[in-house]
Amino acid sequence: MGDDPMVFNVVVSDSAGSTRHRVTLGNGTYQKLTGGKVTPDECVKAAFKFLLERESKSDILPSFDINVINLSFSSFEREFAGYI
C-alpha cells in the first residue's frame, strides 16, 4: 500500500464551482471498509458519493480523515458497501 495513511487530493466540481479537499485514509480503515475489494481511490470516491448525498460540497471539510465521516453520520460504515 505504501504510505499509511494514504493522502488524497479531491476536487468536487459542479456548475456552481469547485471545492478542494485533502483526505487521509489509513490502511486499517481501507481494509475494514472494502476488504481490499476496490482500490483506495475507489474507496475515497465512494466516501464522497455518500457525503454528497447528505451535504453540499461546500459543507465537506477541507481536510479530514475518512474515519471522521462516521462521527457525523453513524450509518456510514453500515451503508458504505452500497456506494462502491
N, CA, C and O atoms as CSV, one atom per row, in Angstrom:
chain,resi,resn,atom,element,x,y,z
A,1,MET,N,N,0.810,-1.192,0.000
A,1,MET,CA,C,0.000,0.000,0.000
A,1,MET,C,C,0.858,1.263,0.000
A,1,MET,O,O,0.431,2.292,-0.524
A,2,GLY,N,N,2.038,1.207,0.567
A,2,GLY,CA,C,2.868,2.402,0.607
A,2,GLY,C,C,2.616,3.204,1.864
A,2,GLY,O,O,2.654,2.657,2.966
A,3,ASP,N,N,2.361,4.487,1.716
A,3,ASP,CA,C,2.177,5.378,2.860
A,3,ASP,C,C,0.946,5.021,3.672
A,3,ASP,O,O,-0.080,4.619,3.122
A,4,ASP,N,N,1.053,5.169,4.973
A,4,ASP,CA,C,-0.091,4.966,5.849
A,4,ASP,C,C,-0.103,6.100,6.859
A,4,ASP,O,O,0.800,6.142,7.695
A,5,PRO,N,N,-1.043,7.010,6.846
A,5,PRO,CA,C,-2.211,6.931,5.976
A,5,PRO,C,C,-1.915,7.408,4.555
A,5,PRO,O,O,-0.979,8.167,4.306
A,6,MET,N,N,-2.745,6.935,3.643
A,6,MET,CA,C,-2.677,7.402,2.265
A,6,MET,C,C,-3.329,8.785,2.221
A,6,MET,O,O,-4.261,9.056,2.977
A,7,VAL,N,N,-2.845,9.653,1.344
A,7,VAL,CA,C,-3.362,11.013,1.239
A,7,VAL,C,C,-3.929,11.218,-0.158
A,7,VAL,O,O,-3.299,10.863,-1.154
A,8,PHE,N,N,-5.116,11.790,-0.220
A,8,PHE,CA,C,-5.800,12.031,-1.492
A,8,PHE,C,C,-6.185,13.497,-1.572
A,8,PHE,O,O,-6.663,14.078,-0.598
A,9,ASN,N,N,-5.975,14.088,-2.735
A,9,ASN,CA,C,-6.440,15.444,-3.008
A,9,ASN,C,C,-7.649,15.312,-3.916
A,9,ASN,O,O,-7.549,14.844,-5.050
A,10,VAL,N,N,-8.799,15.736,-3.393
A,10,VAL,CA,C,-10.067,15.544,-4.096
A,10,VAL,C,C,-10.622,16.900,-4.498
A,10,VAL,O,O,-10.636,17.837,-3.700
A,11,VAL,N,N,-11.081,16.999,-5.746
A,11,VAL,CA,C,-11.755,18.201,-6.223
A,11,VAL,C,C,-13.182,17.804,-6.571
A,11,VAL,O,O,-13.408,16.867,-7.336
A,12,VAL,N,N,-14.144,18.531,-6.000
A,12,VAL,CA,C,-15.557,18.295,-6.296
A,12,VAL,C,C,-16.027,19.497,-7.107
A,12,VAL,O,O,-15.975,20.633,-6.635
A,13,SER,N,N,-16.489,19.239,-8.333
A,13,SER,CA,C,-16.909,20.326,-9.219
A,13,SER,C,C,-18.352,20.145,-9.656
A,13,SER,O,O,-18.825,19.029,-9.868
A,14,ASP,N,N,-19.037,21.274,-9.787
A,14,ASP,CA,C,-20.359,21.291,-10.402
A,14,ASP,C,C,-20.544,22.663,-11.045
A,14,ASP,O,O,-19.593,23.442,-11.118
A,15,SER,N,N,-21.738,22.962,-11.504
A,15,SER,CA,C,-21.961,24.218,-12.219
A,15,SER,C,C,-21.709,25.440,-11.338
A,15,SER,O,O,-21.469,26.532,-11.854
A,16,ALA,N,N,-21.761,25.272,-10.030
A,16,ALA,CA,C,-21.549,26.396,-9.106
A,16,ALA,C,C,-20.081,26.608,-8.750
A,16,ALA,O,O,-19.756,27.541,-8.016
A,17,GLY,N,N,-19.191,25.759,-9.255
A,17,GLY,CA,C,-17.775,25.910,-8.940
A,17,GLY,C,C,-17.187,24.620,-8.404
A,17,GLY,O,O,-17.734,23.538,-8.619
A,18,SER,N,N,-16.064,24.742,-7.700
A,18,SER,CA,C,-15.412,23.541,-7.184
A,18,SER,C,C,-14.857,23.778,-5.787
A,18,SER,O,O,-14.594,24.908,-5.377
A,19,THR,N,N,-14.691,22.673,-5.076
A,19,THR,CA,C,-14.079,22.702,-3.755
A,19,THR,C,C,-12.938,21.699,-3.753
A,19,THR,O,O,-12.951,20.722,-4.503
A,20,ARG,N,N,-11.952,21.950,-2.903
A,20,ARG,CA,C,-10.791,21.062,-2.797
A,20,ARG,C,C,-10.733,20.486,-1.390
A,20,ARG,O,O,-11.003,21.172,-0.404
A,21,HIS,N,N,-10.374,19.206,-1.324
A,21,HIS,CA,C,-10.341,18.511,-0.046
A,21,HIS,C,C,-9.097,17.631,0.026
A,21,HIS,O,O,-8.716,16.997,-0.958
A,22,ARG,N,N,-8.473,17.600,1.194
A,22,ARG,CA,C,-7.333,16.714,1.457
A,22,ARG,C,C,-7.852,15.637,2.402
A,22,ARG,O,O,-8.269,15.925,3.523
A,23,VAL,N,N,-7.819,14.407,1.937
A,23,VAL,CA,C,-8.415,13.302,2.677
A,23,VAL,C,C,-7.351,12.253,2.984
A,23,VAL,O,O,-6.568,11.875,2.113
A,24,THR,N,N,-7.331,11.787,4.231
A,24,THR,CA,C,-6.427,10.700,4.583
A,24,THR,C,C,-7.243,9.427,4.808
A,24,THR,O,O,-8.395,9.461,5.240
A,25,LEU,N,N,-6.600,8.314,4.500
A,25,LEU,CA,C,-7.232,7.001,4.627
A,25,LEU,C,C,-6.180,6.021,5.116
A,25,LEU,O,O,-5.244,5.687,4.390
A,26,GLY,N,N,-6.338,5.567,6.344
A,26,GLY,CA,C,-5.409,4.589,6.893
A,26,GLY,C,C,-5.668,3.214,6.301
A,26,GLY,O,O,-6.797,2.901,5.922
A,27,ASN,N,N,-4.640,2.401,6.219
A,27,ASN,CA,C,-4.786,1.064,5.651
A,27,ASN,C,C,-5.808,0.229,6.426
A,27,ASN,O,O,-6.578,-0.519,5.824
A,28,GLY,N,N,-5.820,0.353,7.757
A,28,GLY,CA,C,-6.790,-0.401,8.552
A,28,GLY,C,C,-8.223,-0.027,8.210
A,28,GLY,O,O,-9.084,-0.898,8.082
A,29,THR,N,N,-8.478,1.262,8.061
A,29,THR,CA,C,-9.820,1.732,7.693
A,29,THR,C,C,-10.179,1.262,6.287
A,29,THR,O,O,-11.297,0.813,6.034
A,30,TYR,N,N,-9.211,1.373,5.378
A,30,TYR,CA,C,-9.430,0.917,3.999
A,30,TYR,C,C,-9.834,-0.557,3.983
A,30,TYR,O,O,-10.791,-0.933,3.306
A,31,GLN,N,N,-9.106,-1.386,4.726
A,31,GLN,CA,C,-9.408,-2.824,4.768
A,31,GLN,C,C,-10.769,-3.072,5.409
A,31,GLN,O,O,-11.531,-3.918,4.940
A,32,LYS,N,N,-11.078,-2.340,6.478
A,32,LYS,CA,C,-12.356,-2.527,7.174
A,32,LYS,C,C,-13.525,-2.161,6.259
A,32,LYS,O,O,-14.543,-2.853,6.242
A,33,LEU,N,N,-13.377,-1.072,5.499
A,33,LEU,CA,C,-14.469,-0.606,4.647
A,33,LEU,C,C,-14.630,-1.439,3.378
A,33,LEU,O,O,-15.750,-1.675,2.926
A,34,THR,N,N,-13.511,-1.885,2.805
A,34,THR,CA,C,-13.573,-2.503,1.473
A,34,THR,C,C,-13.133,-3.955,1.426
A,34,THR,O,O,-13.442,-4.660,0.465
A,35,GLY,N,N,-12.417,-4.416,2.444
A,35,GLY,CA,C,-11.850,-5.765,2.385
A,35,GLY,C,C,-10.848,-5.905,1.249
A,35,GLY,O,O,-10.533,-7.016,0.824
A,36,GLY,N,N,-10.342,-4.765,0.755
A,36,GLY,CA,C,-9.383,-4.775,-0.344
A,36,GLY,C,C,-10.016,-5.088,-1.694
A,36,GLY,O,O,-9.309,-5.358,-2.664
A,37,LYS,N,N,-11.353,-5.052,-1.762
A,37,LYS,CA,C,-12.053,-5.423,-2.999
A,37,LYS,C,C,-12.033,-4.332,-4.066
A,37,LYS,O,O,-12.242,-4.611,-5.246
A,38,VAL,N,N,-11.780,-3.088,-3.651
A,38,VAL,CA,C,-11.667,-1.974,-4.602
A,38,VAL,C,C,-10.377,-1.219,-4.281
A,38,VAL,O,O,-9.780,-1.427,-3.224
A,39,THR,N,N,-9.954,-0.353,-5.180
A,39,THR,CA,C,-8.734,0.420,-4.946
A,39,THR,C,C,-8.988,1.495,-3.884
A,39,THR,O,O,-10.134,1.872,-3.639
A,40,PRO,N,N,-7.922,1.982,-3.260
A,40,PRO,CA,C,-8.101,3.095,-2.318
A,40,PRO,C,C,-8.768,4.303,-2.977
A,40,PRO,O,O,-9.578,4.974,-2.337
A,41,ASP,N,N,-8.449,4.595,-4.237
A,41,ASP,CA,C,-9.099,5.699,-4.953
A,41,ASP,C,C,-10.609,5.491,-5.010
A,41,ASP,O,O,-11.379,6.419,-4.766
A,42,GLU,N,N,-11.023,4.277,-5.330
A,42,GLU,CA,C,-12.457,3.975,-5.415
A,42,GLU,C,C,-13.119,4.082,-4.042
A,42,GLU,O,O,-14.283,4.468,-3.939
A,43,CYS,N,N,-12.386,3.746,-3.007
A,43,CYS,CA,C,-12.889,3.870,-1.640
A,43,CYS,C,C,-13.177,5.334,-1.318
A,43,CYS,O,O,-14.234,5.653,-0.773
A,44,VAL,N,N,-12.250,6.218,-1.651
A,44,VAL,CA,C,-12.432,7.647,-1.380
A,44,VAL,C,C,-13.579,8.202,-2.226
A,44,VAL,O,O,-14.379,8.997,-1.732
A,45,LYS,N,N,-13.667,7.792,-3.496
A,45,LYS,CA,C,-14.783,8.241,-4.349
A,45,LYS,C,C,-16.119,7.817,-3.750
A,45,LYS,O,O,-17.070,8.598,-3.740
A,46,ALA,N,N,-16.194,6.598,-3.256
A,46,ALA,CA,C,-17.430,6.105,-2.641
A,46,ALA,C,C,-17.774,6.921,-1.399
A,46,ALA,O,O,-18.943,7.224,-1.161
A,47,ALA,N,N,-16.765,7.276,-0.609
A,47,ALA,CA,C,-16.999,8.091,0.590
A,47,ALA,C,C,-17.574,9.452,0.195
A,47,ALA,O,O,-18.465,9.965,0.871
A,48,PHE,N,N,-17.074,10.035,-0.887
A,48,PHE,CA,C,-17.600,11.325,-1.339
A,48,PHE,C,C,-19.009,11.189,-1.899
A,48,PHE,O,O,-19.824,12.093,-1.716
A,49,LYS,N,N,-19.318,10.092,-2.572
A,49,LYS,CA,C,-20.698,9.864,-3.021
A,49,LYS,C,C,-21.633,9.863,-1.815
A,49,LYS,O,O,-22.689,10.495,-1.833
A,50,PHE,N,N,-21.230,9.146,-0.772
A,50,PHE,CA,C,-22.003,9.086,0.459
A,50,PHE,C,C,-22.212,10.495,1.021
A,50,PHE,O,O,-23.338,10.884,1.333
A,51,LEU,N,N,-21.124,11.253,1.148
A,51,LEU,CA,C,-21.205,12.591,1.727
A,51,LEU,C,C,-22.077,13.529,0.899
A,51,LEU,O,O,-22.893,14.275,1.440
A,52,LEU,N,N,-21.896,13.482,-0.418
A,52,LEU,CA,C,-22.609,14.424,-1.287
A,52,LEU,C,C,-24.109,14.156,-1.342
A,52,LEU,O,O,-24.873,15.030,-1.751
A,53,GLU,N,N,-24.537,12.979,-0.942
A,53,GLU,CA,C,-25.974,12.712,-0.823
A,53,GLU,C,C,-26.537,13.330,0.450
A,53,GLU,O,O,-27.754,13.436,0.601
A,54,ARG,N,N,-25.672,13.735,1.359
A,54,ARG,CA,C,-26.105,14.217,2.662
A,54,ARG,C,C,-25.776,15.682,2.930
A,54,ARG,O,O,-26.386,16.302,3.802
A,55,GLU,N,N,-24.829,16.236,2.199
A,55,GLU,CA,C,-24.463,17.639,2.397
A,55,GLU,C,C,-23.861,18.211,1.123
A,55,GLU,O,O,-23.424,17.475,0.239
A,56,SER,N,N,-23.846,19.536,1.046
A,56,SER,CA,C,-23.294,20.173,-0.146
A,56,SER,C,C,-21.767,20.084,-0.123
A,56,SER,O,O,-21.155,19.888,0.927
A,57,LYS,N,N,-21.180,20.230,-1.284
A,57,LYS,CA,C,-19.718,20.126,-1.378
A,57,LYS,C,C,-19.028,21.162,-0.506
A,57,LYS,O,O,-17.948,20.903,0.024
A,58,SER,N,N,-19.640,22.335,-0.350
A,58,SER,CA,C,-19.024,23.384,0.467
A,58,SER,C,C,-19.113,23.080,1.966
A,58,SER,O,O,-18.399,23.694,2.759
A,59,ASP,N,N,-19.976,22.146,2.361
A,59,ASP,CA,C,-20.075,21.753,3.767
A,59,ASP,C,C,-19.092,20.645,4.142
A,59,ASP,O,O,-18.900,20.352,5.322
A,60,ILE,N,N,-18.471,20.033,3.136
A,60,ILE,CA,C,-17.493,18.976,3.402
A,60,ILE,C,C,-16.194,19.633,3.862
A,60,ILE,O,O,-15.716,20.584,3.244
A,61,LEU,N,N,-15.632,19.119,4.946
A,61,LEU,CA,C,-14.404,19.693,5.499
A,61,LEU,C,C,-13.290,19.758,4.453
A,61,LEU,O,O,-13.185,18.864,3.613
A,62,PRO,N,N,-12.466,20.793,4.490
A,62,PRO,CA,C,-11.370,20.900,3.521
A,62,PRO,C,C,-10.275,19.858,3.741
A,62,PRO,O,O,-9.558,19.502,2.806
A,63,SER,N,N,-10.147,19.369,4.981
A,63,SER,CA,C,-9.127,18.378,5.283
A,63,SER,C,C,-9.669,17.467,6.385
A,63,SER,O,O,-10.083,17.941,7.443
A,64,PHE,N,N,-9.663,16.150,6.126
A,64,PHE,CA,C,-10.192,15.226,7.123
A,64,PHE,C,C,-9.727,13.802,6.848
A,64,PHE,O,O,-9.264,13.480,5.754
A,65,ASP,N,N,-9.860,12.963,7.860
A,65,ASP,CA,C,-9.616,11.539,7.720
A,65,ASP,C,C,-10.961,10.860,7.501
A,65,ASP,O,O,-11.970,11.279,8.068
A,66,ILE,N,N,-10.978,9.824,6.688
A,66,ILE,CA,C,-12.225,9.107,6.373
A,66,ILE,C,C,-12.974,8.704,7.653
A,66,ILE,O,O,-14.205,8.698,7.666
A,67,ASN,N,N,-12.251,8.371,8.719
A,67,ASN,CA,C,-12.909,7.966,9.970
A,67,ASN,C,C,-13.823,9.045,10.543
A,67,ASN,O,O,-14.762,8.728,11.273
A,68,VAL,N,N,-13.568,10.306,10.229
A,68,VAL,CA,C,-14.369,11.413,10.754
A,68,VAL,C,C,-15.807,11.343,10.237
A,68,VAL,O,O,-16.727,11.804,10.914
A,69,ILE,N,N,-16.007,10.782,9.065
A,69,ILE,CA,C,-17.356,10.705,8.488
A,69,ILE,C,C,-18.302,9.984,9.445
A,69,ILE,O,O,-19.457,10.380,9.603
A,70,ASN,N,N,-17.814,8.939,10.073
A,70,ASN,CA,C,-18.641,8.152,10.993
A,70,ASN,C,C,-19.093,8.973,12.203
A,70,ASN,O,O,-20.127,8.671,12.798
A,71,LEU,N,N,-18.333,10.002,12.571
A,71,LEU,CA,C,-18.718,10.847,13.704
A,71,LEU,C,C,-19.952,11.685,13.378
A,71,LEU,O,O,-20.791,11.927,14.246
A,72,SER,N,N,-20.059,12.124,12.132
A,72,SER,CA,C,-21.204,12.929,11.721
A,72,SER,C,C,-22.364,12.086,11.214
A,72,SER,O,O,-23.528,12.453,11.367
A,73,PHE,N,N,-22.031,10.955,10.610
A,73,PHE,CA,C,-23.054,10.083,10.020
A,73,PHE,C,C,-22.820,8.662,10.518
A,73,PHE,O,O,-22.009,7.922,9.961
A,74,SER,N,N,-23.537,8.293,11.569
A,74,SER,CA,C,-23.299,6.993,12.198
A,74,SER,C,C,-23.605,5.814,11.278
A,74,SER,O,O,-23.178,4.692,11.553
A,75,SER,N,N,-24.336,6.049,10.197
A,75,SER,CA,C,-24.673,4.962,9.263
A,75,SER,C,C,-23.582,4.731,8.216
A,75,SER,O,O,-23.696,3.822,7.394
A,76,PHE,N,N,-22.522,5.550,8.242
A,76,PHE,CA,C,-21.509,5.490,7.188
A,76,PHE,C,C,-20.950,4.086,6.965
A,76,PHE,O,O,-21.023,3.568,5.851
A,77,GLU,N,N,-20.403,3.471,7.990
A,77,GLU,CA,C,-19.784,2.150,7.807
A,77,GLU,C,C,-20.806,1.101,7.388
A,77,GLU,O,O,-20.507,0.221,6.581
A,78,ARG,N,N,-22.002,1.198,7.933
A,78,ARG,CA,C,-23.061,0.239,7.614
A,78,ARG,C,C,-23.509,0.360,6.152
A,78,ARG,O,O,-23.770,-0.647,5.494
A,79,GLU,N,N,-23.595,1.583,5.655
A,79,GLU,CA,C,-24.108,1.832,4.304
A,79,GLU,C,C,-23.024,1.891,3.228
A,79,GLU,O,O,-23.334,1.904,2.037
A,80,PHE,N,N,-21.770,1.926,3.637
A,80,PHE,CA,C,-20.667,2.180,2.706
A,80,PHE,C,C,-20.646,1.221,1.509
A,80,PHE,O,O,-20.435,1.655,0.377
A,81,ALA,N,N,-20.858,-0.055,1.744
A,81,ALA,CA,C,-20.778,-1.045,0.659
A,81,ALA,C,C,-21.703,-0.700,-0.501
A,81,ALA,O,O,-21.414,-1.052,-1.645
A,82,GLY,N,N,-22.797,-0.024,-0.227
A,82,GLY,CA,C,-23.724,0.367,-1.279
A,82,GLY,C,C,-23.215,1.470,-2.174
A,82,GLY,O,O,-23.847,1.794,-3.179
A,83,TYR,N,N,-22.091,2.047,-1.830
A,83,TYR,CA,C,-21.528,3.155,-2.620
A,83,TYR,C,C,-20.323,2.739,-3.452
A,83,TYR,O,O,-19.831,3.526,-4.261
A,84,ILE,N,N,-19.847,1.526,-3.267
A,84,ILE,CA,C,-18.686,1.084,-4.042
A,84,ILE,C,C,-19.104,0.484,-5.364
A,84,ILE,O,O,-18.253,0.059,-6.146
